[in-house]
Amino acid sequence: MNSYNQPSKDHLFLRDGTNYLKISLSEIQYIEADGNYAYIQTKEKRFAIKRSLANIAEELESGDFVRVSRGLLVNFTQVSRVSFAEGILELNDQELKLGKAYHADIKARMPRL
């Protein structure tokens, strides 16, 4: 099989009106579930897609994404601060809520001394 038939694992094409924009996985800050839709947030734009968060998490083979609550999947490379006491995760200038059930998974992703 030719290499052009193999989908790349470092980017996605996301629909923006009638166009599809190539978005690097490293640009994605987080993915948030809302009913039948999921919203992919980058620094510049928010994309709506009709997919479940579980389906997206399964398709993303990047180890950079971690589930931090029932409805939130975060690109852990963009996290600047985690507070288990406050139940928040800081991503750039934004604070996102952590689910207690996901604390162990988050701690496992955190290299620390």
Backbone as CSV, one residue per row, in Angstrom:
resi,resn,N_x,N_y,N_z,CA_x,CA_y,CA_z,C_x,C_y,C_z
1,MET,0.843,-1.181,0.000,0.000,0.000,0.000,0.890,1.245,0.000
2,ASN,0.519,2.246,-0.742,1.298,3.486,-0.825,1.144,4.318,0.438
3,SER,2.156,5.136,0.728,2.132,5.933,1.951,1.022,6.980,1.939
4,TYR,0.581,7.425,0.755,-0.481,8.429,0.717,-1.833,7.856,1.135
5,ASN,-1.954,6.543,1.188,-3.189,5.917,1.650,-3.250,5.806,3.173
6,GLN,-2.122,6.008,3.826,-2.067,5.917,5.283,-2.397,7.276,5.890
7,PRO,-3.460,7.385,6.707,-3.773,8.671,7.312,-2.694,9.075,8.315
8,SER,-2.395,10.359,8.346,-1.386,10.871,9.263,-1.935,10.909,10.678
9,LYS,-1.075,10.690,11.649,-1.503,10.677,13.045,-1.175,11.982,13.767
10,ASP,-0.641,12.982,13.040,-0.244,14.218,13.717,-1.149,15.405,13.399
11,HIS,-2.189,15.191,12.583,-3.110,16.279,12.278,-4.487,15.739,11.898
12,LEU,-5.456,16.652,11.887,-6.827,16.348,11.473,-7.273,17.395,10.468
13,PHE,-8.259,17.074,9.672,-8.921,18.074,8.852,-10.282,18.311,9.475
14,LEU,-10.526,19.554,9.901,-11.778,19.900,10.559,-12.583,20.836,9.673
15,ARG,-13.873,20.598,9.632,-14.761,21.384,8.776,-14.955,22.786,9.339
16,ASP,-14.823,23.760,8.457,-15.053,25.165,8.779,-15.918,25.732,7.660
17,GLY,-17.224,25.663,7.825,-18.131,26.065,6.749,-18.060,25.054,5.618
18,THR,-17.679,25.515,4.435,-17.568,24.614,3.285,-16.135,24.145,3.070
19,ASN,-15.231,24.571,3.930,-13.815,24.208,3.812,-13.415,23.226,4.898
20,TYR,-12.294,22.574,4.684,-11.676,21.731,5.706,-10.299,22.303,5.996
21,LEU,-10.046,22.589,7.272,-8.770,23.155,7.681,-7.892,22.080,8.307
22,LYS,-6.631,22.072,7.937,-5.670,21.128,8.504,-5.213,21.678,9.858
23,ILE,-5.486,20.913,10.911,-5.161,21.324,12.274,-4.218,20.283,12.879
24,SER,-3.073,20.731,13.317,-2.118,19.852,13.988,-2.689,19.443,15.342
25,LEU,-2.479,18.195,15.748,-2.965,17.748,17.059,-2.371,18.579,18.182
26,SER,-1.154,19.078,17.989,-0.507,19.895,19.017,-1.195,21.243,19.198
27,GLU,-1.977,21.696,18.209,-2.713,22.958,18.308,-3.991,22.828,19.118
28,ILE,-4.495,21.610,19.256,-5.745,21.394,19.982,-5.490,21.553,21.470
29,GLN,-6.268,22.424,22.111,-6.133,22.627,23.552,-6.967,21.611,24.314
30,TYR,-8.235,21.500,23.952,-9.107,20.518,24.593,-10.298,20.213,23.697
31,ILE,-10.984,19.125,24.042,-12.185,18.715,23.333,-13.271,18.535,24.382
32,GLU,-14.389,19.220,24.167,-15.461,19.252,25.154,-16.736,18.646,24.575
33,ALA,-17.380,17.770,25.338,-18.629,17.152,24.908,-19.802,18.049,25.264
34,ASP,-20.795,18.065,24.385,-22.033,18.807,24.636,-23.148,18.111,23.868
35,GLY,-23.838,17.216,24.535,-24.903,16.467,23.882,-24.352,15.563,22.795
36,ASN,-24.911,15.665,21.601,-24.463,14.848,20.471,-23.252,15.433,19.769
37,TYR,-22.794,16.574,20.216,-21.665,17.246,19.577,-20.455,17.279,20.497
38,ALA,-19.311,17.478,19.875,-18.077,17.728,20.610,-17.493,19.009,20.015
39,TYR,-16.855,19.791,20.854,-16.239,21.037,20.416,-14.739,20.925,20.586
40,ILE,-14.026,21.109,19.492,-12.570,21.066,19.512,-12.069,22.497,19.594
41,GLN,-11.362,22.805,20.665,-10.889,24.158,20.920,-9.406,24.282,20.602
42,THR,-9.069,25.241,19.731,-7.682,25.617,19.489,-7.536,27.043,20.010
43,LYS,-6.343,27.603,19.938,-6.165,28.989,20.392,-6.998,29.958,19.565
44,GLU,-7.123,29.678,18.265,-7.790,30.604,17.361,-9.274,30.336,17.151
45,LYS,-9.706,29.083,17.264,-11.050,28.745,16.816,-11.628,27.564,17.577
46,ARG,-12.946,27.493,17.551,-13.679,26.377,18.147,-14.437,25.677,17.018
47,PHE,-14.247,24.374,16.890,-14.876,23.593,15.834,-15.922,22.669,16.445
48,ALA,-17.093,22.610,15.850,-18.147,21.700,16.296,-18.151,20.484,15.376
49,ILE,-18.176,19.297,15.991,-18.282,18.081,15.204,-19.335,17.178,15.843
50,LYS,-20.028,16.427,15.006,-21.092,15.559,15.511,-20.527,14.178,15.792
51,ARG,-19.883,14.068,16.940,-19.257,12.821,17.383,-19.242,12.802,18.907
52,SER,-19.233,11.619,19.468,-19.141,11.510,20.921,-17.685,11.676,21.357
53,LEU,-17.499,12.112,22.576,-16.160,12.283,23.126,-15.438,10.941,23.216
54,ALA,-16.153,9.896,23.570,-15.550,8.563,23.659,-15.043,8.113,22.286
55,ASN,-15.804,8.395,21.245,-15.406,8.035,19.889,-14.162,8.805,19.470
56,ILE,-14.110,10.074,19.789,-12.949,10.907,19.446,-11.715,10.420,20.200
57,ALA,-11.865,10.163,21.496,-10.743,9.694,22.312,-10.177,8.391,21.759
58,GLU,-11.042,7.527,21.281,-10.620,6.250,20.717,-9.846,6.452,19.408
59,GLU,-10.299,7.401,18.593,-9.656,7.646,17.305,-8.332,8.390,17.422
60,LEU,-8.196,9.235,18.437,-6.948,9.961,18.624,-5.913,9.008,19.186
61,GLU,-4.922,8.708,18.416,-3.908,7.777,18.884,-2.775,8.489,19.594
62,SER,-2.856,9.813,19.678,-1.833,10.590,20.357,-1.933,10.358,21.861
63,GLY,-0.834,10.073,22.496,-0.803,9.883,23.940,-0.854,11.198,24.704
64,ASP,-0.941,12.313,23.983,-0.962,13.630,24.624,-2.320,13.981,25.213
65,PHE,-3.371,13.292,24.801,-4.717,13.634,25.252,-5.122,12.757,26.431
66,VAL,-5.668,13.400,27.456,-6.095,12.682,28.657,-7.491,13.166,29.051
67,ARG,-8.303,12.229,29.496,-9.653,12.548,29.966,-9.517,13.132,31.360
68,VAL,-10.054,14.333,31.587,-9.944,14.980,32.897,-11.293,15.114,33.595
69,SER,-12.365,14.887,32.857,-13.705,14.846,33.426,-14.601,14.093,32.447
70,ARG,-15.817,13.889,32.835,-16.727,13.103,31.996,-16.869,13.705,30.601
71,GLY,-16.853,15.012,30.504,-17.081,15.664,29.226,-15.900,16.434,28.671
72,LEU,-14.681,16.110,29.126,-13.531,16.913,28.712,-12.288,16.063,28.485
73,LEU,-11.694,16.245,27.322,-10.453,15.588,26.923,-9.447,16.704,26.672
74,VAL,-8.297,16.674,27.356,-7.341,17.773,27.309,-6.026,17.329,26.685
75,ASN,-5.443,18.222,25.897,-4.099,18.016,25.364,-3.145,18.336,26.515
76,PHE,-2.577,17.312,27.126,-1.798,17.498,28.353,-0.509,18.283,28.134
77,THR,-0.045,18.371,26.901,1.160,19.164,26.626,0.896,20.658,26.806
78,GLN,-0.363,21.073,26.846,-0.716,22.484,26.979,-1.069,22.873,28.417
79,VAL,-1.034,21.922,29.332,-1.388,22.185,30.729,-0.237,22.881,31.438
80,SER,-0.556,23.974,32.154,0.480,24.693,32.885,0.391,24.478,34.395
81,ARG,-0.791,24.098,34.905,-0.949,23.907,36.353,-2.099,22.956,36.624
82,VAL,-1.897,22.115,37.650,-2.947,21.200,38.092,-3.098,21.381,39.594
83,SER,-4.337,21.563,40.060,-4.614,21.644,41.488,-5.702,20.641,41.827
84,PHE,-5.298,19.552,42.469,-6.281,18.544,42.862,-7.125,19.068,44.027
85,ALA,-6.539,19.914,44.878,-7.265,20.488,46.009,-8.414,21.379,45.520
86,GLU,-8.146,22.185,44.487,-9.168,23.072,43.932,-10.011,22.378,42.867
87,GLY,-9.532,21.245,42.372,-10.245,20.525,41.330,-10.194,21.222,39.983
88,ILE,-9.036,21.854,39.700,-8.904,22.570,38.427,-7.601,22.223,37.718
89,LEU,-7.634,22.472,36.450,-6.486,22.299,35.586,-6.363,23.611,34.807
90,GLU,-5.172,24.180,34.756,-4.988,25.447,34.046,-4.338,25.191,32.700
91,LEU,-4.927,25.764,31.687,-4.498,25.595,30.313,-4.393,27.001,29.741
92,ASN,-3.172,27.480,29.548,-2.947,28.869,29.176,-3.593,29.765,30.231
93,ASP,-4.559,30.588,29.891,-5.205,31.458,30.881,-6.583,30.946,31.278
94,GLN,-6.873,29.718,30.952,-8.195,29.160,31.189,-8.138,28.077,32.263
95,GLU,-9.135,28.069,33.148,-9.230,27.034,34.164,-10.357,26.076,33.798
96,LEU,-10.048,24.786,33.841,-11.026,23.747,33.531,-11.210,22.859,34.751
97,LYS,-12.430,22.394,34.970,-12.728,21.559,36.138,-12.270,20.118,35.921
98,LEU,-11.734,19.539,37.008,-11.310,18.135,37.002,-12.388,17.276,37.639
99,GLY,-12.544,16.069,37.123,-13.421,15.098,37.764,-12.593,14.242,38.713
100,LYS,-13.095,14.002,39.912,-12.339,13.225,40.908,-12.007,11.824,40.421
101,ALA,-12.872,11.248,39.622,-12.647,9.897,39.107,-11.439,9.821,38.180
102,TYR,-10.973,10.965,37.693,-9.880,10.990,36.724,-8.541,11.421,37.336
103,HIS,-8.505,11.666,38.640,-7.284,12.129,39.298,-6.116,11.162,39.097
104,ALA,-6.349,9.879,39.229,-5.266,8.891,39.100,-4.665,8.913,37.701
105,ASP,-5.517,9.017,36.674,-5.020,9.075,35.296,-4.184,10.325,35.065
106,ILE,-4.630,11.430,35.636,-3.904,12.694,35.479,-2.559,12.620,36.189
107,LYS,-2.562,12.107,37.414,-1.303,11.980,38.170,-0.310,11.087,37.446
108,ALA,-0.809,10.045,36.779,0.061,9.139,36.044,0.748,9.839,34.867
109,ARG,0.152,10.906,34.359,0.711,11.660,33.238,1.712,12.730,33.666
110,MET,1.808,12.957,34.970,2.610,14.060,35.492,3.962,13.588,35.972
111,PRO,5.019,13.826,35.197,6.356,13.530,35.730,6.662,14.563,36.810
112,ARG,7.057,14.101,37.985,7.318,15.037,39.096,8.377,14.465,40.016
113,LEU,8.935,15.330,40.803,9.941,14.918,41.796,9.355,14.912,43.177
